[in-house]
Amino acid sequence: MNLVTRLKRSVIFVLTLGVFGCASDNQNEPQAKYLVSDVAFVNGHVFNAEDGFVDYVFIVREGAVIANVKNLTSDFSGKIVDLAGKWVIPGLIDMHTHSYGNFIPNAKNDSPGTEVIAQRILKAGVTGFVDLFGYEKKLFEVRAKQRSGVFVGADMYTSLTCFTAPNGHCSEYGIPTRTVTTVEEAKSQMDDLAQYKPDVIKIVYQPTDDQPSISKEVFAQLVKSADEFGIKTIVHIKTWQDVRDAVEVGASAVTHVPRGEIPLDVPVLMAQSGVAMIPTLAVHNDFVNFLFDESVLDAPLLKQLVPELLIAAYKSQSLLEKYKDRKAEFEARNRIAFAAVKAIHKAGVRVLVGTDAGNWNTVQGYSVHREMKLLSEAGFTPEEAIAAASTYSAEFLGIKVGTNEGERANFVVLNTSPTKNILNTQDIAFVVKDGKVVVPKE
């Protein structure tokens, strides 16, 4: 390393300490000068994806974490929040949702709209979500309002729309979507959508489905065009061959777990390509629990998030009667899906938490916790499930949120240890977003 390079790196290091403070293990070294407005969170067990839960102090200034230290020095003049006996995880992110509201069996849906959902799910510690298809113009408008601070809600990311074939999946809901049949249309439609700055691109690719699908050639062009704009692609798939094709054309992620046992080559292909998976086990595999596990519908957190009508609908005797003889079938299907996710995870594929909320047996916010529970049944440790629901999802989106230096202070304080039971992520003491307590409100 030459002298100029060493000097440049020394300057960068000094400036970094000046901005973020000292994170040295030697607590006798001077820390950065703190402000009266700074807030130090002390004595908590704090999660990071590399080490699990560790004990350290993190200091927040103007919505961002400016320092991680083992102990405060006597010159700290700001506010101190004691988290003794508490567990801290980064704000949760739902990587696949439809934020109009919640489906209710045999009743009018709970449909308050995206703005209300963005505010409501903060109660569940969900500080970010990715809407993967709705009314394009409306999603664009609500996202602008959220980002400009018109209302305080979870950070909104969205594909705005969905690329599909004419009469393909997404077109059946009566919502305008972007349909393409040729490479030229794929290029022009992507050029047009890009001006609205979607956070991700959603593509429907399921050529063996009974609904029409885009061709592999068009699929490849959509991914290529998205890459040229620097936007990641999330692909709705149905079969394991669809996953292979997604790997081949260079998609960023696939969403859903295909039916049937996973072929041996698929986890390896996914791991080698770097494609992520968003399993959405909640939408496909949690129905049996909504019906036959009373604790799911009796959870205190659920009752904070939805009207009683929704809970009562899933508890209705008529619904139980309709499906009572299929419990063993559902459980067998779940075992196959869990085995597939376990194989993918074991191969080193990055798995992200998404729920496909807005559909059957999902609830906005709550189902993020259910997804983590289902991942644990697929062999994830609690720490791995939390990382999939927070740190890794943030990395996919290219954002920095949590409790590490330089991150926006979005985090959730829990009353009980999620390492003992992943369901304890639902035992929320309070939620902080952009450095402010939003649940319960300050």
Disulfide bonds with the S-S distance in Angstrom:
none
